[in-house]
Amino acid sequence: MILMKALCEVEERDALILDLLAQLRQDGMFGGIHGAPDELLLHSGGPQSDLSQRSLLMGPATRRYLVRQPLLESHFAMGSPLCGEIDIQSNPAPMQIHVEDWDDGWIHREIISGTDLADGLRQLSPHLPLAQGDGFQAGGLAGLLTYDMVQHTEPLRFQHPPDEKSILMILYHSNRWIVHDRTESTIEILSSIEDDDWVSEIEHILNEGVPSLNSPAPPRARDPSTETDAVHAQKVRRTQDAIREGVLYQLNYGRTWSAEIDSPWDVFKRLERDNPAPLSAWLHSPDLDIAIASSSPELLLKQEGQIISTRPIKGTRPRGDDSEHDANLRGELVGSRKEIAEHLMLVDLERNDLGRICIPGSVRWKRWRIESYPHVQHMVSEIEGTLCEGMDGFDALQSIFPGGSITGCPKTATIAAIDELEGAPRHAWTGSIGHIDPRTGKAQWNILIRTLEAHFDGDNWQATVQAGGGLVIGSDPWREVEEAKWKAQALCRAAWGHSPAGDTIHSPKGSSSMSIHPIPPITPSVQHLIESRDGGLISSPPPISPTPIVWYPDLSLEFTEGSRVLFVDNLDSFSWNIVHAFATMDAEVVIVPGRLEASDVTTLLQSLKPTHIVLGPGPGRPEQSNLTMAFANAALDGTTPPLLGICLGHQAIGLAAGWTLGPSEYGAVHGVPDGILHGNQHQLMTRYHSLALTPTNNRLTVTSTDAATNRLVMALAHPKRPVYGVQYHPESAGSVNGLQVFADFLAQ
């Protein structure tokens, strides 16, 4: 294989790569003799930053891979996820990938089957050519994963699946790329096709110079259809009801605007002029009648060899009238208990998702800042980890997709609840566009927020914009309504000349369209979080030989010296943070699902011979986890090794002792570092709970309470046996010295 490439110096300008795409389209360089007319552009817009250094324009493709929505059974009874009734599929349908080759049209070649997203994409690796070196190369995979691909990353069955044969995935064998390096003012042309005339033709066009195209005319004014503000606010309240019952901690709801547009390409050009973003994307597949125009600022996943990172966004304010007003709004953002809790939840969730596939002890909260864009400003964090041996970028994508910032906590429960609340599939919105190359270990995927999806119906383009925000117990329904409008503002203006947030949202005069600001330590809680991030979340280095983490039903483990923790997983979005904490303490961790039958307790104890048991946190009530309740009862009877319950596990111990469990009289608390009284000591621990125990007998002892009221049970213990429970998360980024709780437990 001969890798063909050419390098051209260019005059730097913001719209250069867009102008080049338009020029190539006009010259017939898409859809001609070289390949398909499909277009894919990964565009870094706005001022140069660590996120916006390079744009990638895919050349004409000759092979693509499609996943369509299969026909699902139409008659089945489902409960309400907002009431904690989640339909888990034990054997989800396989992922069917349709392979197509270009020959004056897309021609079906074969179907490749995979058990899930990672397995399906991995089946495509043998189709790729050999790589030369480890830099960015032509010959990998690139394209679109719609949000509805969640059917292949989560074991859920939806009430509102996409229509049969709807497009769920479009990936291309990207054997040609035009790479615009903004820092070097160069364009590199890459091809993995031998003797590819396309390379020399593109080089000739570039040497002739790329003309600047005229800005698109203003869009034809239209009023898109959308739900009423009152309906939106009511959905916020429904979500808060679910949070009060312990079903959810945070849910990201999206509101939809839809109407006809004249041209999705013109919408994209307006976005890049008026609302540039570092992870923007354009995709057009003519035969599928679909176009995606995105000005996304959010990174889902980046892979550089064994290093995996994600940059979630959570916490939003509009831009101010001037720089002083802008700074005041940033201070308001960081000073908000609700916004900090929402962001901390996301940090803990993304640590968990990376923890599934990263070496214990390697996952850390690397960066926290505020990023300002033309219409809004956000809190942004970066979480990073090192892949375990045997794991790859496909496993990382499987673990982290879709992003937690656009689903919520706990992730599985909120994805099911989103389906109920929104009442329709999301399609491309909050999915991802990007590229992945298993040959070089490089990948980058955005999250499709600030995104318009358009479908051509034969006569006109019908377009949809969706925007929303994270709903927590502290949300103000009407403020959530306004936040969704801020986020939809740029898209609605570019598509329809419509301003859902009014005409007052804009960049301060004299400021750049994008700027980056440090988090000001304006409160003790924020100062602590900054110190926690700077110091790393886990103080000990990753073990040279990581302690094994084993999934049930592997019951053939040999007993080894040291600690073996049996961890009962209750579908929480923080479980892997706990697993990592114990693994870094040289404990072997065996994970079992909490929804096994209660009768499995004896089998697990005899087969696995754990030295310790941890009942994990999770949504809902303990009674929904048969195994958790069975272990709690067995622990009180003295038939288990030392046992620790965390949140839901803590509540299970209380119920087993005959205590009562109900909504906390002081309201739900999620993602908040709060004061805990342990004897005469005052500790800061992150709380995630809506329900609280009330002692009704002396079978257990209350060992900690909340500092504010000294009434809520925050920790308990059996007076004679090694049985403990905590109603907080010691492993959270917001907990001070929380890992000592686990170390003390292992010492039992």
C-alpha angles and dihedrals in degrees: 000000000000115000108217120205144154133194125215130181113227139188107258118241133149098246098039097115092044090051089049093051091051090048093050091048090051092048092052095249090137119060095010131100093312100062147283127351091233113126130208124176126175101195130192105204135179127030116347114266138149087285100044110053104110139034124201124207115188117223123224108308126221099189134037138175123220133191117195130190109266124222108270129200106275101205119059134122116245131182128220116279087198085064093047097263104134122177105221116191113216092194110028119193116272121256110254115204117196111210115210131184126202118244107149083312138016109289122195112241110169146323122250119197129209134178093230141347096288094045093046094050091045089060088064094060095087088058091063124091123245115277128231112215127335103275125105108297143175115256104062131105127277138165145074134338110185119215088250089070082083083093085076097044101042126045093234135128115213132220090210109037121169118272116275113281093015112150113260099166138017114184126169131205089238101208094156129051138173107206119199110198105198095189093055097032091231137128118212121197116209132186134170091197115102116242091001109182088195090076094058092043092054090046089054092050091050093048089053089056131251112254120225109247125221117265113258118263118253113279121260105266113253136159108230119216117250140154119275122265089243092057090048092051091048090055089054089055092048089054092049090052088056090049091052089055092052095248095119140012099197134357129191110219123192127206120205133225118186139176142128119290133194100226131357089203090058089050090054092049091051090050092051090049099044105023109024118181134184096238101042120149142192124196128174125176107178099193091050091048092228133129129177123198114184135172095185122170095187130097118208099181141355125184126194105173107296094349115098124186140173131191111207122192121213129151121052142197130170122249118267133237093254139000094276092051088045091054091047090054090051089052090049089051095052092041093056114104088202094053094045091049091049092050095044090052089055093048090053091046095051091047086056095049092049089045091066091067105021134086112269109260095021098091113096142165098246108174138015123181147132118259117198122206130180096276107016142021125216143191108243130188134186122218119190137185144164119249118246118244109277094024123110142179092282090058089048092052090048091051100045103034122135100030118251092228090068098040111036141215130342086026101209093046094047094048088057092045092049089057090054096043099045093040095208140064115271095219110187098351111105090007119107144255119198148097138273131188117189090188095064102023093240127133141151128183130176128207111246100235119137085036137147120203118198132187125193112225096191095272109034144014113254111200137194132196122188129188137160143130148241113291118209135165090269094054120124105220095218093045089052088053090054093046091056089053092051089053094047093046100093094044095047091049093049093047105037109002085249124143111199091177094048125245100295100083110097145120116283113262114269095016128118119251091251131028137166125223134184119243107261112227093229097150133035089244092055091045089054092050091050090051091046091053094044092048096047125248096255116042098199119077120246111278115256088232104028115227109254120265110198131190122219133274091050097107096160096090117139116227114255134185115270134036125333113190119200103207118198108211115212101183094269123154092227101050095106092053087061092044091052092049092056092042091056087054090061094257120141108230125207114190121209127178115251093221094071116116118278089238089069092075095087093045093050094048093048097042101040100030094206120196091206137018126211120193104208130221124256147150125288126016129324091245088071089065108066095186094048093054092044092053091046091054092045091050092055089050089055097243099119136067117252109317132200124191120201118201102308088025090050089051090050091057090052093049091048088055092052098257119141126248126203144132111312112259088225095052135251120315120195130170094357122134100222140176117268123191114216106175104302093338125101114211132182112225133163114248125209110174145107098184128063136194124242115203114234100169141016098254087110134033125229107230101172137024136183114279095224098061105003086221109093118085106242098166137011140184139190110251094229110014131063094256119131139170134191126194092206138061113257091185095057121116087239097055117099112226088340095151089069086074089062093043091053090049093052089052090064 
